[in-house]
Amino acid sequence: MNPECVEIYDFVKTSGTPSTSLNTNGGLRNTDFWRALAGTGTRVTFAIDGLEDTNHLYRRNVKWDKLIENVQAFIGAGGKADWDFLVFKHNKHQVDEAEALSKKLGFKRFTKKDTTRWDDFDSDGNWMQRESIQVGDYALEKVERETNASGLDATQKIKVNDTFKTRKINCWSYHNTKSEIYIAANGDVSPCCWLGDLKIHEAKNIIDDYKKININHTSLEEVLDGEFFRELARGIQGEQDAYRLQTCYHTCGVTNA
């Protein structure tokens, strides 16, 4: 939606970044925009969760004809595109057909994925599990996960192993070979987008002063060297007295050691 989106990607590429990417539902802007974005060499992942009769049930207000028009404009201009397909009960029968369509349209890769929406936190930071989510006039229903030999799915097995407090988290932001940060629209800084809104999810339990984690009030260097990131790191490392975030544990998992 940013009116300078293409210019921003151009600037990042000319600043020496070897690759850029964008994740989108594909329903916004016109074909001129998508052709211009293709010219920046940016790889785009289109989140398309179904076909014409189902995609809009989760991707609310996305018009199928507009989406396909944008996809064709981007790929037709030489853009490299991937298709991510979130599997729900209402669209699981369309996976094979969608993958065939992705090849016809020229996508480089098709990936079916499970959504994490079922296991999440309420505004008080409490862990909750759901079988369905009401979205407008439609209820999204969970697809049963495949179980292993013990009859447990991957999430359940992690809980049974009771590794929450002890093992080091395999954090993508604190990885040995790379690092990343996430800057929210309001200026709040966190390791990644999975922590969500820092004012309403569990991360609020280790934040005393929001000005100290916001680039509108504190320099980025001071934020990264500050108490919030130190406490996150202690939890990720599995230190005994550290406050460990459930989001980190359930999203990235733990190491084998």
Salt bridges, closest charged atoms under 4 A:
ASP32 OD1 - ARG35 NH2 3.05
ASP49 OD2 - ARG59 NE 2.68
ASP82 OD2 - ARG43 NE 2.88
ASP82 OD2 - ARG109 NH2 3.03
ASP84 OD2 - LYS113 NZ 3.27
ASP119 OD2 - ARG145 NH2 3.48
ASP137 OD1 - ARG60 NH2 3.47
GLU141 OE1 - LYS89 NZ 3.72
ASP153 OD2 - ARG145 NH1 3.84
ASP188 OD2 - LYS199 NZ 3.06
GLU231 OE1 - ARG234 NH1 3.16
GLU239 OE1 - ARG234 NE 2.95
ASP241 OD1 - ARG234 NH2 2.42
